[in-house]
């Protein structure tokens, strides 16, 4: 028959062996089971595995972010062109997308009177034969009332800005005109990722005035 001894602090019965001594198994059961700790080597192995997984995932994350930046650049430019085309049709007035190749900015503004007049001839490139002037006309472009505007994200630039098969990338500003009859200047831009990962080309169809991005072969 086992004897029970009252613990004055915990007030719970403590079983004793027949000799009056508390058994080792009983002490272990009341004090909780022994717990093992991680060794330094085990912790280092876990940290090394986590670092390896992170190193493998970083390139794909960076590439995904850069692709997202390119998609945003293309989408913003197409949205501005769509806005210019829509305003030209609704207002029955020629509109222009003004591009600053160096700064990577673009905005919608009302086109000068000569572009509006050229639209009535159904020749969308009639007013585009005159190239923009690099320096003296930059003041004129800043005086036009700008509506919707956008800018390329950091790390992207206009690699090429062309209108009527002429390259105006080195000019201070370039205008793409959209006309009330739904036509536009035949033009295109190439947006380049400065890290050299990729580029996108956006064509503006002269017959429909719609901007569409097309695949560009990597060099």
Backbone bond lengths (Angstrom), bond angles and torsions (degrees), N, CA, C in turn:
res aa  C-N    CA-C-N  psi(-1)  N-CA   C-N-CA  omega(-1)  CA-C   N-CA-C  phi
1 X - - - 1.455 - - 1.511 109.76 -
2 X 1.383 117.59 127.11 1.469 121.73 -178.07 1.516 109.80 -85.27
3 X 1.336 114.13 140.90 1.454 120.29 178.94 1.508 110.22 -94.21
4 X 1.286 117.92 142.92 1.457 123.23 178.38 1.507 109.60 -109.18
5 X 1.317 114.72 134.07 1.456 120.83 179.62 1.523 108.84 -117.23
6 X 1.321 116.76 130.41 1.455 120.73 -179.29 1.521 110.74 -79.56
7 X 1.329 116.25 127.17 1.461 121.19 175.38 1.517 107.77 -83.70
8 X 1.342 119.69 119.69 1.465 120.32 -176.72 1.510 113.71 -65.18
9 X 1.303 118.59 -22.51 1.470 120.99 -177.99 1.518 110.98 -88.96
10 X 1.306 117.03 -54.29 1.459 120.89 -177.39 1.518 113.20 -84.91
11 X 1.371 114.65 -18.33 1.459 119.75 179.28 1.526 112.06 54.69
12 X 1.292 116.00 42.45 1.458 120.33 175.63 1.513 108.50 -130.58
13 X 1.268 117.60 146.89 1.479 119.39 -177.77 1.513 111.11 -67.19
14 X 1.322 116.04 135.81 1.457 122.45 177.85 1.508 108.03 -112.97
15 X 1.293 117.45 113.41 1.474 118.93 -178.72 1.514 111.69 -68.43
16 X 1.318 115.62 141.17 1.469 121.24 177.13 1.520 109.36 -121.12
17 X 1.297 112.92 156.94 1.459 118.51 175.68 1.520 108.77 -76.63
18 X 1.301 115.33 174.80 1.466 119.46 -177.99 1.515 111.05 -63.62
19 X 1.340 117.30 -29.16 1.458 118.88 -179.43 1.499 112.91 -81.70
20 X 1.327 117.26 0.00 1.455 119.92 178.93 1.513 113.52 91.30
21 X 1.326 118.85 -1.32 1.459 122.90 -179.92 1.525 109.79 -100.80
22 X 1.323 115.23 142.41 1.451 120.07 176.82 1.514 109.01 -75.48
23 X 1.310 117.56 130.11 1.465 121.09 -176.86 1.516 111.07 -71.19
24 X 1.356 117.06 155.31 1.465 122.26 179.70 1.506 112.30 -64.08
25 X 1.337 117.03 -36.10 1.461 119.83 179.38 1.504 111.26 -66.14
26 X 1.335 115.40 -34.23 1.460 119.31 179.48 1.519 110.86 -69.23
27 X 1.333 117.73 -41.17 1.469 121.52 177.68 1.513 110.85 -62.75
28 X 1.337 115.69 -42.74 1.463 119.55 179.94 1.518 111.21 -64.70
29 X 1.351 115.94 -37.43 1.445 119.50 -179.29 1.528 111.28 -67.71
30 X 1.312 117.63 -35.89 1.460 121.28 -178.80 1.520 112.13 -81.09
31 X 1.288 118.34 -30.63 1.478 121.31 -179.44 1.516 112.76 -84.87
32 X 1.322 118.26 -7.26 1.462 121.68 -178.12 1.511 110.39 94.76
33 X 1.294 115.73 153.50 1.464 119.92 -179.12 1.511 110.22 -71.73
34 X 1.291 117.01 153.10 1.466 122.42 179.78 1.520 109.16 -69.20
35 X 1.362 118.34 139.81 1.458 123.97 -178.06 1.520 109.73 -115.51
36 X 1.353 114.70 134.14 1.449 119.55 177.16 1.518 111.46 -91.41
37 X 1.333 120.56 149.52 1.460 125.97 179.79 1.523 110.11 -107.81
38 X 1.365 116.18 158.34 1.455 120.02 176.55 1.529 109.47 -73.16
39 X 1.294 114.27 142.50 1.466 118.15 176.63 1.527 109.82 -85.13
40 X 1.313 116.50 164.22 1.461 121.43 -179.99 1.515 111.35 -61.17
41 X 1.318 116.56 -37.53 1.474 120.25 -179.47 1.525 110.51 -65.39
42 X 1.340 116.59 -41.33 1.465 119.70 179.18 1.532 111.06 -63.38
43 X 1.327 117.16 -41.26 1.462 120.69 178.64 1.522 110.59 -63.99
44 X 1.329 116.95 -42.13 1.466 120.73 179.90 1.524 110.99 -64.26
45 X 1.325 117.00 -37.67 1.467 119.94 179.20 1.530 110.37 -65.16
46 X 1.340 116.78 -42.67 1.463 120.68 178.93 1.522 110.97 -63.19
47 X 1.343 116.48 -44.31 1.472 120.53 178.70 1.526 110.71 -62.01
48 X 1.323 117.09 -40.23 1.472 120.79 179.31 1.525 111.14 -64.12
49 X 1.324 117.41 -40.22 1.466 120.97 179.35 1.523 110.65 -65.51
50 X 1.348 116.16 -43.04 1.469 119.84 178.52 1.525 110.88 -62.30
51 X 1.352 116.43 -42.62 1.464 120.37 178.01 1.513 112.55 -62.53
52 X 1.335 116.92 -39.04 1.472 121.03 179.21 1.522 111.12 -65.55
53 X 1.329 116.61 -42.98 1.464 120.05 179.01 1.524 111.07 -64.25
54 X 1.351 116.05 -40.86 1.465 119.94 178.91 1.522 111.16 -64.54
55 X 1.346 116.93 -41.44 1.468 120.74 179.90 1.520 111.45 -63.85
56 X 1.314 117.02 -34.59 1.468 120.36 179.03 1.526 111.60 -72.59
57 X 1.327 117.15 -29.27 1.454 120.22 -176.37 1.513 115.10 -88.59
58 X 1.345 117.60 -22.96 1.467 120.69 -176.25 1.524 112.88 -59.70
59 X 1.345 120.79 -47.48 1.478 119.44 -179.98 1.524 113.64 -56.71
60 X 1.331 117.05 -40.98 1.464 119.34 -179.85 1.517 110.82 -68.34
61 X 1.339 116.62 -34.64 1.470 119.80 178.31 1.520 110.28 -66.72
62 X 1.340 116.62 -44.93 1.467 121.05 179.45 1.524 110.40 -61.85
63 X 1.333 116.17 -44.28 1.468 120.11 179.36 1.521 111.19 -62.03
64 X 1.327 116.55 -39.87 1.458 120.40 179.32 1.526 111.14 -64.13
65 X 1.335 116.46 -41.12 1.470 120.11 179.37 1.524 110.48 -64.74
66 X 1.333 116.77 -41.60 1.460 120.15 -179.71 1.528 111.33 -67.14
67 X 1.319 116.97 -38.18 1.469 119.84 176.68 1.518 110.32 -64.89
68 X 1.317 116.21 -37.48 1.455 119.71 177.92 1.524 110.43 -63.84
69 X 1.355 116.60 -38.31 1.456 120.64 177.25 1.519 112.24 -63.68
70 X 1.333 117.39 -39.24 1.458 121.36 177.95 1.518 110.59 -66.90
71 X 1.322 116.33 -41.97 1.469 119.01 178.47 1.524 110.84 -61.66
72 X 1.323 116.60 -39.11 1.461 120.34 179.32 1.521 111.04 -66.59
73 X 1.348 116.82 -42.53 1.460 120.59 179.86 1.529 110.87 -61.08
74 X 1.324 116.35 -46.51 1.467 121.01 -179.98 1.525 110.40 -64.56
75 X 1.329 116.04 -44.62 1.464 119.84 -178.53 1.524 111.71 -63.45
76 X 1.340 117.44 -42.80 1.468 120.75 -179.39 1.527 111.38 -63.18
77 X 1.336 116.42 -42.68 1.465 119.29 -179.03 1.521 110.55 -67.13
78 X 1.323 117.93 -41.77 1.465 121.05 179.11 1.528 110.69 -64.77
79 X 1.331 116.42 -36.27 1.467 119.69 178.69 1.528 111.51 -64.44
80 X 1.333 116.37 -40.16 1.468 120.40 178.89 1.533 110.11 -65.39
81 X 1.326 116.48 -42.62 1.470 119.56 178.26 1.532 110.93 -64.14
82 X 1.322 116.74 -40.59 1.464 120.13 178.26 1.523 110.93 -64.10
83 X 1.329 116.80 -37.98 1.457 120.80 177.62 1.526 110.64 -64.03
84 X 1.338 117.51 -43.25 1.463 121.06 179.17 1.530 110.85 -62.82
85 X 1.311 117.72 -42.65 1.469 121.32 179.43 1.525 110.48 -64.34
86 X 1.323 116.38 -43.96 1.458 120.72 -178.89 1.537 111.51 -64.05
87 X 1.326 116.71 -44.22 1.464 120.92 -179.97 1.529 111.15 -65.05
88 X 1.337 116.29 -37.45 1.467 119.59 179.66 1.526 111.27 -63.18
89 X 1.328 116.15 -40.51 1.462 120.18 -179.11 1.529 110.72 -72.60
90 X 1.327 116.67 -46.10 1.466 120.05 -176.77 1.521 112.69 -67.61
91 X 1.330 116.88 -38.93 1.459 120.81 -176.76 1.531 112.78 -91.45
92 X 1.349 115.73 -5.51 1.464 120.32 -176.97 1.529 110.61 53.81
93 X 1.325 114.14 44.58 1.465 121.53 -178.36 1.518 108.55 -146.86
94 X 1.312 116.09 138.20 1.458 119.88 179.35 1.530 110.10 -64.02
95 X 1.319 115.07 136.93 1.454 122.13 176.68 1.526 108.87 -119.20
96 X 1.308 116.37 158.11 1.464 120.28 -178.16 1.519 110.32 -132.88
97 X 1.320 115.55 145.24 1.459 122.27 169.55 1.523 106.56 -101.03
98 X 1.324 116.08 115.94 1.463 121.55 -179.33 1.520 108.73 -94.94
99 X 1.323 116.32 124.77 1.461 121.84 -177.09 1.520 109.70 -114.96
100 X 1.320 116.45 132.64 1.463 122.53 171.14 1.517 106.59 -107.72
101 X 1.339 117.98 97.73 1.467 120.03 -174.21 1.528 113.53 -59.87
102 X 1.336 117.25 -36.48 1.460 119.93 -176.83 1.528 111.62 -69.07
103 X 1.326 116.57 -42.08 1.470 120.56 -177.45 1.526 112.50 -87.09
104 X 1.327 116.18 -15.60 1.458 118.87 -179.10 1.506 113.37 75.06
105 X 1.341 116.94 25.30 1.468 120.76 -179.41 1.521 110.56 -105.01
106 X 1.324 116.20 157.61 1.464 122.13 177.71 1.523 108.01 -155.00
107 X 1.333 115.83 143.92 1.462 120.09 -176.30 1.521 110.19 -152.10
108 X 1.325 115.17 159.17 1.463 122.51 178.23 1.519 108.94 -97.57
109 X 1.317 116.14 134.97 1.461 120.74 177.03 1.522 108.78 -147.43
110 X 1.307 116.52 163.28 1.459 119.84 176.07 1.518 108.90 -73.48
111 X 1.330 116.28 136.49 1.458 120.81 -177.60 1.525 110.11 -79.44
112 X 1.334 117.32 153.76 1.470 120.75 175.68 1.525 111.74 -59.64
113 X 1.331 116.36 167.86 1.466 121.80 -174.29 1.515 112.59 -62.33
114 X 1.332 117.95 -31.87 1.474 118.88 -176.73 1.522 111.03 -66.39
115 X 1.342 117.75 -34.84 1.460 119.51 176.82 1.522 110.96 -68.06
116 X 1.347 116.42 -38.25 1.469 119.10 179.13 1.521 111.04 -63.80
117 X 1.318 116.77 -39.98 1.464 120.89 179.91 1.516 111.19 -67.77
118 X 1.337 116.74 -37.20 1.467 119.81 -177.56 1.515 111.26 -68.03
119 X 1.358 116.60 -24.61 1.458 119.42 -178.88 1.519 111.19 -66.69
120 X 1.331 117.37 -29.35 1.458 120.40 -177.98 1.514 112.07 -70.46
121 X 1.321 118.58 -15.25 1.461 121.83 -179.34 1.518 112.24 -87.43
122 X 1.377 115.90 -2.26 1.451 120.93 -176.55 1.522 112.29 61.36
123 X 1.299 116.69 22.48 1.464 121.43 175.13 1.522 107.43 -117.32
124 X 1.334 117.61 93.84 1.454 120.48 -173.11 1.513 113.56 -65.07
125 X 1.325 117.83 -17.00 1.457 119.50 -178.06 1.520 112.32 -101.73
126 X 1.341 117.59 6.94 1.461 120.14 -177.82 1.513 110.95 -61.84
127 X 1.349 117.15 -42.77 1.455 120.07 -179.03 1.511 111.75 -86.08
128 X 1.309 117.21 -10.28 1.463 119.90 -176.44 1.515 112.32 -86.81
129 X 1.340 117.20 -5.73 1.449 118.67 -179.54 1.524 112.14 -68.71
130 X 1.319 116.04 -22.99 1.454 119.55 178.48 1.510 109.15 -89.79
131 X 1.315 116.67 117.80 1.463 120.85 -176.86 1.512 110.68 -75.84
132 X 1.331 118.32 147.63 1.454 120.64 176.18 1.516 110.88 -66.17
133 X 1.306 116.62 146.83 1.467 121.61 -178.94 1.517 108.93 -87.16
134 X 1.345 119.06 131.94 1.456 121.08 -173.03 1.516 114.74 -60.76
135 X 1.316 119.35 -41.81 1.459 119.28 -170.73 1.515 113.42 -110.90
136 X 1.338 117.60 -53.56 1.452 119.81 -172.26 1.520 112.90 -66.50
137 X 1.332 118.05 -29.93 1.459 120.74 -176.40 1.515 112.91 -85.72
138 X 1.327 117.79 -5.44 1.453 119.14 179.96 1.513 110.62 -64.48
139 X 1.336 117.30 -32.08 1.460 120.63 177.28 1.524 110.46 -66.75
140 X 1.328 116.55 -38.29 1.461 120.58 179.32 1.520 110.81 -64.03
141 X 1.332 118.08 -41.59 1.458 120.61 -178.79 1.517 111.27 -63.91
142 X 1.326 118.20 -35.20 1.456 120.69 -179.39 1.522 111.99 -73.14
143 X 1.362 117.68 -21.18 1.458 120.72 -179.14 1.526 112.38 -83.14
144 X 1.336 118.70 -15.41 1.453 120.98 179.13 1.523 110.08 -70.96
145 X 1.310 114.79 145.86 1.464 119.50 179.82 1.524 109.72 -75.31
146 X 1.323 115.36 118.37 1.457 120.38 -177.40 1.516 110.18 -93.36
147 X 1.332 115.69 139.33 1.459 121.36 179.81 1.531 108.13 -107.17
148 X 1.309 116.81 -108.71 1.462 120.51 177.05 1.525 110.01 -69.63
149 X 1.322 116.85 138.87 1.462 120.70 -179.58 1.519 109.99 -140.79
150 X 1.309 115.42 163.46 1.462 121.09 178.99 1.514 110.35 -156.35
151 X 1.322 115.20 172.82 1.455 121.25 179.90 1.518 108.79 -150.10
152 X 1.339 114.70 143.77 1.458 119.10 178.35 1.524 109.60 -65.48
153 X 1.327 118.18 143.73 1.467 120.61 177.04 1.520 111.13 -62.95
154 X 1.317 115.89 161.86 1.468 120.69 176.56 1.523 109.69 -58.54
155 X 1.327 115.55 137.98 1.458 120.40 179.87 1.519 113.87 92.60
156 X 1.348 117.22 2.28 1.465 120.76 179.54 1.524 109.20 -127.74
157 X 1.331 115.43 152.09 1.458 120.87 -179.05 1.517 110.02 -149.94
158 X 1.346 114.42 163.58 1.464 119.55 173.22 1.526 108.11 -81.18
159 X 1.314 115.96 111.90 1.459 119.78 177.16 1.525 110.18 -77.17
160 X 1.327 116.70 -32.55 1.458 121.06 -179.90 1.516 109.50 -153.08
161 X 1.337 115.85 137.37 1.457 122.82 174.43 1.519 106.63 -129.91
162 X 1.332 116.97 113.96 1.461 120.88 -173.78 1.521 110.48 -128.39
163 X 1.335 115.18 144.44 1.455 122.69 176.65 1.514 108.57 -141.37
164 X 1.333 115.67 133.60 1.464 121.15 -178.53 1.530 110.91 51.22
165 X 1.326 115.10 41.57 1.465 122.92 176.28 1.525 112.51 64.33
166 X 1.317 117.60 24.53 1.461 122.25 175.65 1.526 108.67 -120.22
167 X 1.326 114.89 138.89 1.464 120.48 -178.27 1.523 109.95 -89.47
168 X 1.344 116.56 120.06 1.458 121.89 179.86 1.530 111.81 -116.96
169 X 1.325 116.64 24.56 1.460 120.33 -176.10 1.526 112.24 -60.68
170 X 1.336 117.68 -34.21 1.461 120.98 -176.47 1.526 112.92 -86.79
171 X 1.328 117.50 2.08 1.456 120.09 179.32 1.530 110.40 -83.20
172 X 1.325 115.31 157.62 1.459 119.56 -179.87 1.519 111.44 -68.62
173 X 1.304 117.48 -33.36 1.455 120.73 176.37 1.524 109.85 -154.38
174 X 1.307 115.71 154.66 1.463 122.85 179.66 1.526 107.38 -137.41
175 X 1.331 117.00 142.74 1.461 119.56 178.18 1.522 110.52 -118.03
176 X 1.333 115.10 134.45 1.456 123.02 171.38 1.527 106.46 -108.29
177 X 1.327 117.45 120.41 1.463 120.20 -175.83 1.526 111.70 -97.10
178 X 1.333 114.34 142.50 1.464 122.93 175.95 1.529 107.27 -121.12
179 X 1.334 116.38 135.70 1.456 121.10 -169.33 1.535 112.48 -112.53
180 X 1.349 116.30 159.29 1.474 120.23 -176.98 1.525 114.38 -60.26
181 X 1.334 117.73 -25.70 1.471 119.96 -179.43 1.531 112.35 -83.60
182 X 1.342 117.12 8.84 1.462 120.97 176.29 1.508 115.00 90.19
183 X 1.330 117.61 -3.60 1.459 120.57 178.69 1.534 110.13 -88.25
184 X 1.317 115.20 176.48 1.462 120.43 -179.22 1.515 109.79 -157.23
185 X 1.313 115.97 167.91 1.464 119.63 172.94 1.525 109.31 -63.58
186 X 1.305 116.40 139.73 1.460 119.72 174.21 1.526 107.58 -73.36
187 X 1.303 116.85 116.13 1.464 119.83 -172.71 1.525 109.94 -155.15
188 X 1.317 114.93 167.27 1.462 120.29 173.47 1.525 109.59 -159.04
189 X 1.308 115.90 157.62 1.466 122.11 173.40 1.521 107.90 -130.42
190 X 1.320 115.80 153.12 1.464 122.07 173.19 1.521 107.48 -120.69
191 X 1.320 115.93 122.04 1.462 122.00 179.07 1.518 108.38 -99.58
192 X 1.326 115.66 128.48 1.467 121.47 -174.71 1.520 110.65 -115.02
193 X 1.322 115.24 136.52 1.449 120.94 169.81 1.529 107.36 -79.86
194 X 1.336 117.70 121.33 1.462 121.43 -175.27 1.526 112.46 -61.78
195 X 1.336 117.01 -22.25 1.462 120.11 177.88 1.520 111.94 -79.76
196 X 1.329 116.45 -1.37 1.459 120.81 176.18 1.512 114.40 77.41
197 X 1.339 117.45 15.50 1.454 119.61 -177.73 1.529 111.94 -78.69
198 X 1.333 117.21 -35.06 1.457 118.48 -178.44 1.511 112.40 -169.92
199 X 1.325 115.37 172.42 1.462 122.63 178.20 1.518 108.76 -147.98
200 X 1.311 115.49 155.85 1.467 120.89 178.26 1.517 108.94 -134.24
201 X 1.318 115.20 142.44 1.463 121.43 178.11 1.519 108.91 -112.21
202 X 1.323 116.19 135.72 1.457 122.46 178.56 1.521 108.02 -119.15
203 X 1.317 116.66 116.50 1.463 122.46 179.08 1.523 110.35 -97.01
204 X 1.322 116.54 140.39 1.465 121.70 172.99 1.521 107.07 -109.08
205 X 1.315 115.68 114.43 1.458 120.91 -177.46 1.530 109.83 -75.60
206 X 1.344 116.84 125.42 1.464 120.18 -175.56 1.527 112.02 -68.99
207 X 1.335 118.08 -26.62 1.463 120.57 -176.93 1.525 112.67 -81.21
208 X 1.334 116.67 -32.12 1.469 120.19 -176.98 1.524 112.90 -112.59
209 X 1.333 117.17 -18.40 1.461 120.78 -177.68 1.516 113.74 71.41
210 X 1.319 117.04 14.73 1.472 121.44 -178.14 1.524 109.85 -94.75
211 X 1.319 115.91 134.21 1.468 121.92 178.17 1.521 109.23 -92.12
212 X 1.325 116.48 127.09 1.456 122.13 179.89 1.522 109.53 -131.54
213 X 1.324 116.68 137.90 1.464 120.41 176.50 1.522 109.66 -89.80
214 X 1.314 115.54 140.78 1.464 122.19 -179.35 1.518 108.18 -127.33
215 X 1.342 113.82 158.34 1.460 119.26 -179.32 1.528 110.29 -70.72
216 X 1.322 115.36 144.14 1.450 121.80 178.35 1.526 107.09 -121.06
217 X 1.344 116.83 126.86 1.462 120.84 -179.55 1.517 109.65 -67.41
218 X 1.343 115.22 138.18 1.463 120.07 176.62 1.512 109.86 -74.02
219 X 1.337 114.22 140.94 1.468 118.40 -179.81 1.526 109.83 -81.88
